[in-house]
């Protein structure tokens, strides 16, 4: 039986966007949704709690309103409510320990149009043993689909094709959890998968083979590929080899391989500009906060405009 999806909400617009994204994903997977709100009992009343209420009642109201909104949009979805009093990060990790996916909201848009991840989301991403998806505010259902043509009503948007899924791939550490997550996401959406790999080629030119001087003109030697061209060809062959079994497992998923020389952070964020979902890995399951998030994932969490899935792996 598929595991439920867990979403953490906090009453913010970002949390509500995450709840609706998680509900759509639960329907795509045929699972239920667990909506979790973690609250903490302060020594003094928190300033955001109305004077005529207390922290527990206010937290309960926020959870109830979030669930009511999701149920109105997805009346057939099985939804479970969980109100937890405790430390936010530890409580979210515990609530999602057996989940298929944990979904959180971002803190909003930064100057570059991406995430401003807070300490909670950053620590959860760094410590979770389950895949975590971050969703920014304003990312509605329409944002997951290609732009609709004029005259399409809002209720017809889900019928338009999904934007492609982008996978950031490292060839030195390919892992089944990461690649499988990306192929499965593309398959469930009926869309294509763009696999992006960035590399740095050798900087020194290849030595020119010496030709002995003879009286008769020798035959021209075959052209020697430059180190950059050879490195590109090698990386392309490696990416193709890594993806071959997954193409066979998911024959219906169109795959585009993009191998580019350059900084991985720049290449991945640029590739995700028009994506519906960006999938990246985090090496080191269960390590301390952010220690093994990696520079590419860290940059994507701050600057990618689409939802970002971070898949932990050994």
N, C-alpha and C positions, 0 to 999 in steps of 0.2 A: 504494500500500500504506500503511495507517495506521501512523503512528509509534508505537513502544512508549512505555509509561508508565515513568517513572523514579521510584523512591522512595529517599530517603535514610534509613538507619537508623543508630542509635548504641547499640543494646542497651537503651534505655529503654522503658518501657511506652508512651510517646507514639510512639516510633519504630515499635514493633510495631503499634500501632493504625493508623498511617499506612500500613504495609506491607499490612495486610489491606484497608484502604479502597482502596488503589491496585490490589490484586488484583481486587477487585470491579469497579472502574472499567475495568480492562483487559478483563475478561470482557464488560462492557456494550458496550465499543467493538470487541471482537473483535481485540485486539492482544496483544502479549506484555508482560511486565513485567521491568524491569531493577532489581535490588536493589543499591544502592550503599552501601558502608560506607567512610568516609574516616577514616583514622587518621594520627596524626602521631608521628614519632619524637622523643621528648623526650631532652634531655641526660642526665637521670636517669630511672629507671623511674617511670612514673606510679603514683600511690597506688592507683588502681583495678585495676591489673593484679595478679593473684595472684602470690605469691612463686615458685611453681613454673612460671611461664610468662614469656614476653616479650611485648612490645607487638604484634609482628606475629602471633604465634600466638593471642594473646587476641583481636585484631581478627578474625582468620580464623574463630575459634570463634563469635564473636558473629554474624558474617554467616551462617555455616553453620546456626546454630540458628534464625535468623530465617527463612531460606529454607525450612528443614525444616517450620516451622510453617505457612507459607503454602502449601507444596506439599500438606501434609496436608489443608488446607481446600479447596484448588483443584487437585486432581490433574491436571486437563486443561489447566491454564494453562501456557503456555511461559514459563519463568523463566530469566533470565540473572543470574549473580552477578558483581559487580565489586568488588574490594578495591583501594582507592587510597590511596597514601601521599602526603600533601601538605597544603596549606592547605585547610581545610574548605570555605569559601565558593567559592573559585576552582575547586576540584575538583568540587563539585556543579554549578556553572554549566557547566563543561566537559562533564560527563557528560550533562547534559540539553540541550545545545545543539541537538540534532536531535530531541528528544523531543516527543511530543504533549502531555505534561503532566509537571510535577515535583510530587511529593507529599512533604511533610515533616510531622513531628509537632510539636505545640506542647509547651511546657514544663509544661503542666498547668493546673489551674483556679485562677483568682484569686478575690478576695473577691466579685466580682460574677458568678461562674460562667462566666468566659470564658477566653480565652487569656492566658498570660504569655509572650509571645514573647521569645525570646532574641536575642542579637546575631547569631547565625548565620542564623536564619530571617528576621529583619528585614532583614539585608543581602542575602540571597538574593532576597527579594521585591522589594527596591528595585532590584536589578540584573539580574534574569532577563529574557531576551527571550521566554521561554516562559511560559504560564500556570502559576501555582503554587497548590497547594491545601494549606492547613494543617489538620491533623486533631488534635484533642485526645485525650488518653487517655480510655478508657471509651466512645469512640464506636464501638459495635459495629454489626453489620449491622442489628440490630433498631432502632437509633436512626435509620436512614434511612427507616424505614417508619412508617406510622401505628400507633398502639397496637393490638395484637392483642386480640381478644375472649378471654374466659375459655375455657380448654380447647384453645387452639391450641398445638401442640407447637413447640419451637424450630425444628425443620427446616421447619415450615410458615410461618415468619415471612416469608421472601422472597416468598411468594405474596400477602401483604397489600399494599395500595396504598402507594406511596412518598409521603413527605411532599413538599410542593410545593417548587419551586425559586424563590428570590427574587432578583430582579435590581434592584440600585440603579442608577437611570438619571439621567444629567444631560442635559438637553435642549440645553444650549449646546455640548456636546461629544459628541453621539451617535457611536458608532463601530461598525463592522460586526463587528470581532473580539469585542467585549464582548457585544453583543446576540446574535450568532450562537452564541457559547459557551453562553449561558443557554438559548436555544431548543433547542439540540442536547442539552443536559443534561436538560431536561424531556422531550424527545421520547424519549430512550433509556430514561428511567425510566417512561414512560407516565403522567406526572403533569402537574399544572398549573404554570403560570408566573405568579408574582405580580410585576408590575413596579411598583416603588416610586419615586416622584419627590417630593422635597420642595422647597419654594420659599419665598421671603420676599416678601410682598405690600407694596405701597406703604403707608406709615404715615399719610400725610396724607389727610384726607377730600376727596372730590371737591367742587368748588365748586357751590353750589346755583344753578341758573339763575334769573336775575331775571325777574319777571313784571310787566309794566307795569300800573299802576293804571288801571282803566277803570270806568265806571259799571256796565256789564253784566258779570256773572260770566263769565270766560273758561272755555274748556274746560280740564279738568285735563290738564297735560302728561304725557306717558308717563313712567313711573318711570325714574329714572336709576340704573343699577347702581353700587354702591359700588366704589371701587378694589379692595377685597379680592375682591369677587365677580367683577369683571371679570378680575382677575389669575388667579383660579382657573380661570375658563372658558378663558382664553387658554392656560394651562399644560396643561389637559386636552386641548385641541385639538392642541397641539404633540406631546404624548405619543402621542396616537392616530395622528397623521400619521407619526411616527417608526417606530411599530410596524407600520403597515399592510403594508409589503412583507414583513415577517417573519411576520405572521399568514398571508399568502398562501402563503409558502414552507413553513410548518409548520401546515397546517390542522388537524391532529389535536391540537395542543397548546392546551388551554384557557388563555386569558390573562385575568388580572384586573389592571386598571390602578388603582393607588391613588395619587392626587395629593393631597398634604397640605401645608398651610402649617405651617412649623416648621423646627427645626434638622435638617439632613440626618442628622447623626450619631445623634440620638435616634430619628428616624423609621425609619432603616434597621435599627438594632440591634433595635428593638421588632418590626419586621416579620419579622425572622429568628428570632424566639423559638421558633416551632414549625416552622421550615423544615428540610428535609433538606440543603439546600446554599444558601449565599449567594454570589452572583456580583457582584464589584465590579471596577472598572477602576483602572489605574495609568497616569497620563499620563507620557510621556517614556521611551521604550525605551532601556535601556542607560545611564541616568544613575547617578550615584553613590548609595551606600547611603541609602535612605529619603528622598532629596531630593524625589522626586515621588510618594511614596506617597499623600499627601493626608490631610486630617484624618478624612474619613469612613472610608476604608479602614483607617487607623491605629486608629480607635476600634473598628471591627468586629473587627480582628485581636485586640484585647484583650478584648472583651466579648461577642462572639457565641458562642452555645453550640454551633452546628452547624459543619460544615466550611465553610471560606471559600475561595473561588477568587478569585485576583487575576489579572486578565487585563491584560497590558501593551499599550499602543497608542500611536501617535503623536499 
